[in-house]
């Protein structure tokens, strides 16, 4: 009797999707509970009430889904395969002619759907929701966007250094100072403005502007009620300070890295985050490859629970390793691609080695 590949593929896909969905929902519920506990310290600040708190937690859910999906894929796939092996269903499939290559192909097709879902959530859903969550909390507690500097935000735009004291919204600035230098890096202009509003295409409307020019004859000061200021600093760049690089979209990371490179600033952190963003969906496929060898291990009483426990430990280890290599790569100035790819590559090699060992038995 030959195995019916389409039938088995549908069966495995249905079981794996159901298990992964159940585990992911459990993880999201657990993380939402932790988020609520963590946000209680902000409760009562400004207008931050329970409604705002729960909305913030809800908006944080897509980011957690993106981060946890590969781990849920590993645990869910491992559970399904261990359950099939424990019930001798996997043994029957192998006896019917299912080769390791066919089993890998079935899991690959299902894993590809999870990889696409991870990319879609990470590129379009999670960054928008995370930015909205951070903006919601900042408005509610009356906090300003900052970089943990007492002097406010700092940007570099060609030969100008820009200081913003407060930015309650990315398109509305307060306390703007612009320090402009000439070709020989001598201070030529200092412009102060009470505030600024973004218009379009890199143009800001500054109000209550005072500009001091440094000339050979001395200082010259001019005052204007309004002035249009053109710069490469946009609300999108300011929003980078609201969302951690690891939670930004790949396109936003690329644009900000280009901005930093154009101003001769270090880009390693954002390049590593960009490569992690591009390679992270592949982790779903790697997790499925890592789960497959467990189906070929001898089934004994209690093995399903043990294998699921191993899956949880491996998932946590991968998540920690992914962050660890990013920090090590940043400190040691590794190539961004290598820092982002090493954890997934190491786990894939471990999956290949495990599969080779169980096939030799």
C-alpha positions in Angstrom: 0.0 0.0 0.0 1.4 3.4 -1.0 0.9 6.5 1.0 -1.4 9.2 -0.3 0.7 12.3 -0.1 -2.0 14.8 -0.6 -4.2 13.2 2.1 -1.3 13.0 4.6 -0.3 16.5 3.8 -3.8 17.9 4.5 -4.0 15.8 7.7 -0.6 16.9 9.0 -1.2 20.5 8.0 -4.6 20.5 9.8 -3.2 19.0 13.0 -0.1 21.3 13.0 -2.1 24.5 12.4 -4.6 23.7 15.1 -1.8 22.9 17.6 0.3 26.0 16.7 -2.8 28.2 16.9 -3.8 26.8 20.3 -0.2 27.2 21.7 0.1 30.7 20.3 -3.2 31.8 21.9 -2.0 30.4 25.2 1.3 32.3 24.9 -0.5 35.5 24.0 -2.8 35.2 26.9 0.1 34.7 29.3 2.1 37.6 27.9 -1.0 39.9 28.0 -1.4 39.0 31.7 2.3 40.0 32.2 1.8 43.2 30.2 -1.2 44.2 32.4 0.9 43.6 35.5 3.7 45.7 34.1 1.5 48.5 33.1 -0.2 48.9 36.5 2.7 51.2 37.6 1.5 53.7 35.0 -2.2 53.5 36.0 -3.4 56.8 37.2 -0.7 58.9 35.6 -2.4 61.6 33.5 -5.4 60.1 31.7 -4.0 56.6 31.8 -7.0 54.6 33.1 -8.0 51.0 32.8 -9.5 51.5 29.3 -6.2 53.0 28.0 -4.3 50.2 29.8 -6.2 47.4 28.1 -6.1 49.1 24.8 -2.3 49.4 25.1 -2.1 45.7 25.9 -4.3 44.8 23.0 -2.2 46.8 20.6 1.0 45.1 21.9 -0.5 41.6 21.0 0.7 41.6 17.3 4.3 42.2 18.4 4.1 39.3 20.8 2.5 37.2 18.1 5.4 38.0 15.7 8.1 37.2 18.3 6.4 34.0 19.5 5.2 32.5 16.3 8.4 30.5 15.5 8.5 29.2 19.1 4.8 28.2 18.8 5.5 26.5 15.5 8.3 24.4 17.2 6.2 23.3 20.1 3.0 22.7 18.1 4.8 20.7 15.4 6.7 18.7 18.0 3.6 17.9 19.9 1.7 16.7 16.8 4.6 14.5 15.7 5.2 13.2 19.2 1.5 12.4 19.5 1.5 10.6 16.1 4.5 8.6 17.1 3.1 7.7 20.5 -0.1 6.4 18.8 1.9 4.5 16.2 0.3 6.6 13.5 3.7 7.9 12.3 5.0 4.3 12.2 2.1 3.3 10.0 2.8 6.3 7.7 6.4 5.2 7.4 5.4 1.6 6.7 3.0 2.8 4.0 6.0 4.3 2.2 6.5 7.8 3.6 10.1 8.7 3.4 12.0 11.3 5.5 12.1 13.5 2.4 8.3 13.3 1.9 7.8 14.1 5.6 10.1 17.1 5.3 8.3 18.2 2.2 4.9 18.1 4.0 6.2 20.1 6.9 8.0 22.5 4.6 4.7 23.4 2.8 3.0 24.0 6.1 6.0 25.9 7.5 6.1 28.1 4.4 2.6 29.4 5.3 3.8 30.2 8.9 6.9 31.9 7.4 4.7 34.1 5.2 2.4 34.9 8.2 5.4 35.8 10.3 6.7 38.2 7.6 3.3 39.8 7.1 2.7 40.4 10.9 6.3 41.6 11.4 6.3 44.0 8.4 2.8 45.5 8.3 0.8 44.6 11.4 3.1 44.6 14.4 5.1 47.9 13.7 1.9 49.9 13.2 0.2 48.4 16.3 3.4 48.9 18.4 3.8 52.6 17.3 0.1 53.2 18.1 0.5 51.5 21.5 3.5 53.7 22.4 1.9 56.9 21.2 -1.3 56.0 23.1 0.6 55.6 26.4 2.7 58.7 25.9 -0.4 60.9 25.2 -2.3 59.4 28.2 0.5 59.9 30.7 1.5 63.2 29.1 5.1 62.0 28.4 7.4 63.3 25.7 9.4 61.3 23.2 12.9 61.2 24.4 16.2 59.4 24.2 16.8 59.4 27.9 18.9 62.6 27.5 18.1 65.6 29.7 18.7 67.9 26.7 16.0 66.1 24.6 16.3 64.6 21.1 19.4 65.1 18.9 19.6 64.6 15.1 22.3 65.2 12.5 21.4 66.5 9.1 24.4 67.0 6.8 26.3 69.9 8.5 23.5 70.7 11.0 22.8 69.4 14.5 19.2 69.6 15.6 18.0 69.5 19.2 14.3 69.1 20.1 13.4 69.6 23.7 10.0 67.8 23.5 7.9 65.9 21.0 4.6 64.7 22.3 3.7 63.8 18.8 6.2 63.0 16.0 4.7 65.8 13.8 4.6 68.5 16.6 7.9 69.7 18.2 8.6 72.0 21.0 11.8 73.9 21.8 13.7 73.4 18.5 17.4 74.5 18.2 19.4 74.1 14.9 23.1 74.4 15.0 24.5 74.9 11.4 28.2 74.6 10.5 30.1 75.8 7.4 32.3 73.6 5.2 35.2 74.1 7.6 33.1 73.0 10.5 32.8 76.4 12.1 29.5 77.4 13.7 27.7 79.7 11.3 24.0 79.8 12.4 22.0 79.0 15.5 18.3 79.0 15.0 15.8 78.7 17.9 12.1 78.2 17.6 9.3 77.8 20.2 7.8 74.9 18.2 7.3 73.4 14.8 4.6 71.5 12.9 5.3 69.1 10.0 3.8 70.2 6.6 4.9 67.8 3.9 8.0 66.5 2.0 10.5 67.4 4.6 9.1 70.8 5.4 8.4 72.1 8.9 6.7 75.3 9.9 8.6 76.9 12.8 7.1 79.6 15.0 8.6 82.3 17.1 11.9 81.9 15.3 15.2 83.6 16.4 18.2 83.1 14.3 21.8 84.2 15.2 24.4 84.4 12.4 28.1 84.4 13.1 29.9 86.6 10.6 33.3 88.3 10.3 31.6 91.6 11.4 30.1 89.9 14.5 26.7 88.5 15.5 23.5 89.3 13.6 20.2 88.3 15.1 16.8 88.2 13.2 13.4 87.4 14.5 10.4 86.0 12.6 6.9 84.8 13.7 7.1 81.9 11.3 9.6 80.2 8.9 9.5 77.1 6.7 12.4 74.8 7.6 13.4 72.0 5.2 15.3 69.0 6.5 15.6 65.2 6.1 14.2 64.8 9.6 10.6 63.6 9.3 8.0 62.3 11.7 8.9 58.8 10.4 12.5 59.3 11.7 11.2 60.6 15.0 9.0 57.6 15.4 12.1 55.5 15.3 12.7 56.7 18.8 9.3 55.5 19.9 9.6 51.9 18.7 12.6 49.6 19.4 14.6 48.7 16.2 13.6 45.0 16.6 10.0 46.0 16.4 10.2 48.3 13.4 9.3 47.3 9.8 12.1 46.3 7.5 11.4 49.3 5.3 11.6 51.7 8.2 14.8 50.2 9.3 16.3 50.5 5.8 15.3 54.2 5.5 16.7 55.1 8.9 19.9 53.2 8.3 20.3 55.1 5.0 19.7 58.4 6.9 22.4 57.5 9.4 24.8 56.4 6.7 24.2 59.6 4.8 25.1 61.6 7.9 28.2 59.4 8.5 26.7 57.9 11.7 27.0 54.3 12.9 24.3 52.0 11.4 25.3 48.6 12.9 22.3 48.3 15.3 19.8 49.1 12.6 21.4 46.9 10.0 21.5 43.9 12.4 17.8 44.6 13.2 17.0 44.8 9.4 18.7 41.4 8.7 16.9 39.9 11.7 13.6 41.2 10.4 14.3 39.7 6.9 15.5 36.3 8.2 13.2 35.8 11.2 10.4 34.3 9.0 12.8 31.5 8.0 12.9 30.6 11.7 9.5 29.0 11.3 10.9 26.6 8.7 13.9 25.9 10.9 11.7 25.1 13.9 9.8 22.6 11.9 13.0 21.0 10.7 14.1 20.8 14.3 10.9 19.1 15.4 10.9 16.4 12.7 13.7 14.1 14.2 11.6 13.7 17.4 9.0 11.8 15.4 11.5 9.1 14.6 12.6 8.6 18.2 11.3 5.5 20.0 7.9 6.2 21.5 7.5 5.4 25.2 5.0 6.2 27.9 5.3 9.9 28.9 7.4 10.7 25.8 4.9 13.2 24.5 5.1 15.4 27.6 8.9 15.1 27.6 9.2 16.1 24.0 6.9 19.1 24.4 9.0 20.2 27.4 12.1 19.9 25.3 10.4 22.0 22.6 9.6 24.7 25.1 13.3 24.7 26.3 14.6 24.8 22.7 12.2 27.6 21.8 13.3 29.7 24.8 16.9 29.0 24.0 16.4 30.1 20.4 14.7 33.3 21.5 17.5 34.1 23.9 20.2 33.1 21.4 18.7 35.4 18.8 18.9 38.4 21.0 22.3 37.4 22.4 24.0 37.2 19.0 22.6 40.6 18.0 24.2 42.2 21.0 27.5 40.3 20.6 27.5 41.3 16.9 27.0 44.9 17.8 29.7 44.9 20.4 32.2 42.9 18.3 31.4 44.7 15.1 30.4 41.5 13.3 28.9 41.7 9.8 25.2 42.4 10.3 24.1 39.4 8.2 26.2 37.0 10.2 24.9 38.3 13.6 21.4 37.9 12.4 21.8 34.5 10.6 23.9 32.6 13.1 21.2 31.4 15.5 18.9 30.1 12.7 21.9 28.5 10.9 23.0 26.8 14.2 19.5 25.4 14.8 19.2 24.2 11.2 22.5 22.4 11.4 21.4 20.8 14.7 18.2 19.6 13.0 20.2 18.1 10.1 22.6 16.4 12.6 19.7 15.0 14.7 17.9 13.7 11.6 21.1 12.0 10.4 21.6 10.3 13.8 18.0 9.0 14.0 18.2 7.7 10.5 21.4 5.7 11.2 19.7 3.8 14.0 
